[in-house]
């Protein structure tokens, strides 16, 4: 069995017999050769699994399109007996690491003869060699995602050219694109010099210092440069029925105490406006009417540009993101634009005022909070206060009627006292956000928080999570009840069987089948399905709420009829 390892940190290429060949790092790339590799992949059964964030989901869709374009046939992951399995791993917590390992093992169990390709943050965090010993045949970190399809084809070619049968190779026979692991065996105990920060720090202060960071416990290797990002301009669709997610930025410069992502995704890199709009046009031509601009840290879009640092003052410069939104909005046929998670610091009167003047931008905002206690936020190294967050909510609510504000909250962060958690409960009630995504703190080796004293017992986390969930449910019900009697527009997605709140069908309907869709504010609505197709705009009046919290609407106008 031919085994190839690419040592990109040292510019050497080593074969199994230890012969050394000196190459420039760029020369170690595995290129996809269309004519020959298409033959190798033609009609091969391939399945995909994306773990973690929306950015991973976006990249996995990119992989799917690449393989299908080469002639491969996509099958469900659970179907088993695939020829190729691609797993885009996650490493945001220790639990995510474990899940990534479990899914690699499950892939081998479901598809024992498959070529298993592992990529993503877990691979970057622990090192490709480690992953290659965990059921993966091909392992490539985030900096080599653009080579995933070429590596799979290369592996298949080597199998076909040998006398061995897949599954009989000795342990360690794999293709590994080696970068230094982001987390070494020694846990990170101190923060990199110069990345301490206060609420007054600029995002670019961190950005400019990152290239000089030297920490033996948190090695990022070439992913920091951002030069090796996946090709994206061939994306024409995704598995969402009506919405297309577009990754406009990668990497993060924030270095929150609990987060490994800056080390496995690298520093902020933004796609050009031209590159993004080219992709949006292709998505529009594929039938998508709504796009979601997303990224690891969307508020930092443009932070890697020459002029960004000069324009930033105590927060984020929203101008590059606004310019991108305007460019996407100018594309005919794109009717809705949503934004991914935003920092409270980007929310200013000017920023929201410009969004309000763009009718395509949905009044749906995900503002990351993480804690309603200022002392916890400080330990988390979040660079804002609860007063900043509350002011951001006020600005949005002053601009829009019933805007949807969603957030994330972590419970059980190290040293979180009962009093601090009570502050979070009270703040959640006070702000009344429409939806809280609740996470129990999970330790992540290599982060500052992992080494903090005062780790919280799991039973305490569970109790706190339950208390916060109750407030979330009350907030959400209060929010959606505000739409009863109002007219809304939905973009339809799928048919579902819905039982209204009173257990009876709506007057004038003789079936439980409804067409569901989302409003601009990301509220789910169900209307009678007769005569309504998918991906259509429907105007309706909200008459009630279903037993499981879905708004029920009476059709006023089928905009696409």
Helices and strands as residue ranges (DSSP letters): E 4-7, E 12-15, E 20-22, G 25-28, H 34-41, E 45-50, H 54-69, E 73-74, G 77-79, E 84-89, H 94-110, E 115-120, H 121-126, H 128-132, E 138-140, G 142-147, H 148-160, E 175-178, H 203-210, G 221-225, E 243-250, H 261-265, E 269-270, H 273-285, E 290-295, G 298-300, H 308-311, H 319-329, E 336-339, G 344-346, H 349-356, E 364-366, H 374-380, H 386-399, E 404-411, H 418-431, E 435-440, G 449-451, H 458-481, E 487-497, E 513-518, E 524-528, E 537-545, E 551-558
